[in-house]
Amino acid sequence: MTDIWLPLAATALAAALTWWCCIRPMVRNRSCCTTAADTELQEELRRAREEFQQLPQLRNDATPPAVRPRRPEILDR
């Protein structure tokens, strides 16, 4: 019975350290190591969100065609 306590304690310690050092920071939207690629990705996402928010304004500012055809346009010419 005493032979099983040491492996169980080591397993519990490894699980606790894994939770504390790796899983807990990721749950809080943090990471234990940030890289330059992560910051570049965040910057690209920020620019894409800004561009996405400008799209409705650009669509409203667009002008319709000057002359509307009376018949539907045939596209297989």
For each residue, the residues with C-beta under 8 A, 3 or more apart:
1: 4 5
2: 5
3: 6
4: 1 7 8
5: 1 2 8 9
6: 3 9 10
7: 4 10 11
8: 4 5 11 12
9: 5 6 12 13
10: 6 7 13 14
11: 7 8 14 15
12: 8 9 15 16
13: 9 10 16 17
14: 10 11 17 18
15: 11 12 18 19
16: 12 13 19 20
17: 13 14 20 21
18: 14 15 21 22 23
19: 15 16 22 23 24
20: 16 17 24
21: 17 18 24 25 32
22: 18 19 25 26 32
23: 18 19 26 27
24: 19 20 21 27 28
25: 21 22 28 30 31 32
26: 22 23 29 30 31
27: 23 24
28: 24 25
29: 26
30: 25 26
31: 25 26 34 38
32: 21 22 25
33:
34: 31 38 39
35: 38 39
36: 39 40
37: 40 41
38: 31 34 35 41 42
39: 34 35 36 42 43
40: 36 37 43 44
41: 37 38 44 45
42: 38 39 45 46
43: 39 40 46 47
44: 40 41 47 48
45: 41 42 48 49
46: 42 43 49 50
47: 43 44 50 51
48: 44 45 51 52
49: 45 46 52 53
50: 46 47 53 54
51: 47 48 54 55
52: 48 49 55
53: 49 50 56
54: 50 51 57 58
55: 51 52 58 59
56: 53 59 60
57: 54 60 61
58: 54 55 61 62
59: 55 56 62
60: 56 57
61: 57 58
62: 58 59
63:
64: 68
65: 68
66:
67:
68: 64 65
69: 72 73
70:
71:
72: 69
73: 69
74: 77
75:
76:
77: 74
